[in-house]
Amino acid sequence: MNTWPLTRRQILGGIGAGALAPSIVRARSLGSDGHAVVVGAGVFGTWTARALMDAGMRVTLIDKHGPANARASSAGETRMTRAGYGADAIYAKMALDSLKDWKALSDRAALPLFHPHGVLFFFDEEIDYFTDTIRVHREMGLPTQVLTPAQMARRYPMIDFDGVAIGMFEPDFGAIMARRSVQTLVAEMVKEGLVWRRGQAKPVPMPRGPSPLPGVDLMDGERVEGDAYIYALGPWLPQGFPDVLDRRIVTSRQEVFFFAPPEGDDRFAPQRLPGWAHFESGDLHYGFPDIEARGAKICFDNHGPEVDPDTNPRRVTKEGLAEIVAYRDRVFPALRGAQLLETRVCQYENSSNGDFLIDRHPGHPNVTLVGAGSGHGFKHGPSLGRLAAQIAMGGEQDQPRFTLATKETTQARSVI
């Protein structure tokens, strides 16, 4: 697999050995002194900027609130990295391809960015997602372990596995410190010449005919000009391109809860409890150990109500808390009565089926649209950034699933 830094030739040739197997690329020449403007400083925008810089381009990064700010989908403490994707080998390979970059960034950082506590999946029946994941992982040579309920009960006594049929454990994966990682990456790039500025971009209307975008127009009247433009606006991407993306990406709110482990009890520390995902009667629950003493994190992955990212209420609901507490008390009995330490409302920007959007604008050939993380995108940042950079520098989109043409206006998520 490729390692940083990548050359322009490596990016145009693909995003990593075995990752997406791109075909021969037909690129327009931007030159080593080409200027790319990236709008949006979340995980997708920053890793795209990283790939463009490593290809030799000058890069300006713009965000209206700041890298991984509290309003953004890349904010918050932790994101899971895992290769468990059922039959979706494309995402398993992207996650593995990205993992080396997260580890390398963590090694360079002042504080840990990656916690290698592994990820445990457990299922109330042996569904296709489980059998397909094991098959894909065997084909990839991953050391994923299949576990019986008895084996899991011995390893993880803090979890009640009543009703669980089978499990699997990914030892090489874990948690990424989300906000800290994005901000660390931006600070690193600034030292290497990235131009960072705070500003709000105006929406981009559809032109009457195909034409290059002349520049990014900001609300303060300034125009930032470049050779290539990449918009990675997270939940604001449809607002930036209403003629193109209306209803093709929608934002939902997700409630997150952190609970205090019992005093003196180390069973919820990362050394003993891995990240976990529980597939139960068609629902998916997931969480993290007590990372950096923030508390044990428990969430429901089911898409919540649709919201506007500018007016999204940032307070959890009584109903959401009650639902989480009931689940917590049943599956983590040692946390019954645990103090609620922190709550958070985060966002999923969902495509119709859960696939990413990485494609050129249909009216502006020098604009690349990047988004639709759909609740699972953070871990793929490095790999996705390489693909976005490939397209922005003139390469072809080799993955039909990531094209604009595949994005519908009716939500029917299939990627988990």
Helices and strands as residue ranges (DSSP letters): H 8-13, E 35-39, H 43-54, E 58-63, E 78-81, H 89-108, E 114-115, E 119-123, H 128-140, E 145-147, H 149-155, E 166-170, E 174-177, H 178-191, E 195-198, E 216-217, E 223-224, E 228-231, G 234-236, H 237-240, H 242-245, E 249-259, E 275-280, E 283-288, G 291-293, E 296-300, H 318-331, G 333-335, E 340-351, E 357-360, E 367-371, G 378-380, H 381-392, G 400-402, G 404-406
